[in-house]
Each structure stands twice: as C-alpha cells, then as structure tokens.
Amino acid sequence: VIAAIAVPNFLDQVRKTRRSDAKQSLMDLATKIEQYYQDNKGYPSSMTSLGYDAATFISPEEYYTIGFYTGSVSLSATTYEIEAVPRETQVKDKTCQTFRLNHLGKKTVSKGDADECW
C-alpha cells in the first residue's frame, strides 16, 4: 500500500525536476539570443551564430535535445520562439507539456496553466 502511494509521488517529483531543467535551458538559451541581439542589433539567423554545432540542428526549425525534452528554435532578425517538447517518459507528465518562450518574454505551455507550470 505504501509503495502504491510512494512510487507515483516519487515519479511526479522526478517530472517536476525535469520540467525545471527544461525551463532553465530555455531561459539560458533566451539569454544567449538576447545577448546576441544586443551585440548585433538583431537576432541570429542560425544557432551556429551562438556557437552551437550546425550538425545538431535541422533547418528551418532547429532542434536540440535538453534532457527529457526536445527543443526547437524559430529565428528571424526581429523575433524568436524556443520550445521544449516532452519526450520519453516525460510525456506522461499530465500537468505541464510543451514549454514555449518568445522574444517578448511570453511564457506559455501547450497543456496546463502557464503561471503554474512556469
């Protein structure tokens, strides 16, 4: 009986930790993109401009892996949107799904309450 309660609670805590890692990765990437904007008066045209290996990306949306999420980046000279899509066991996270962050600092999720998830 204890295991029936403890295991799901443990798995929920693991998913929350993975969410935190994904959100931190998005915030770190947004910081790099914004720094590039400050230095160059525009957003980068590709992730290689930020020092990322071109082989790990697929155009036009450039995908990268962040733990139990797959990320994508859409870039233009004046905008960007980055997202983290759950994969593997993280897709079982029923509270929060895909995290998105854009050039305006708007944080959204595909499922769940953005305020709660972010």
Phi, psi and omega in degrees: 000317180297319180296324180296333178268318186290317184298310178300322178295319177298314180297323176297320178294321177298316179297321178298319178297317179295322176301315180300319179297317180296315180296320179296321177298319178296317180295319179297317179294319177299321178298317178296318180295318179293324177295319176301317179301315180298320183283331189239003179060032177178159179283156181293152178275342178207164180289340177296333177295339179261006179092009177277147179292125182298333182293340182270003182239152177234124179277159359281333173269128187262117186262146176214165182251133177230082179067238182268024176228152170250131182256158172220153182229128172247121185239144167217177181296334186240354182216164167205156170218130177239148181215158176234116183256128182297146177219172182052225184289344181290342178295344177280358177288106184273350183276311183226136179246233185298128177263137178229146177217133181239181184297341178271357183083009180286127181250124180227167174225154180280337178214135180105181180268120182303319180297320180287318184286320181275000000 
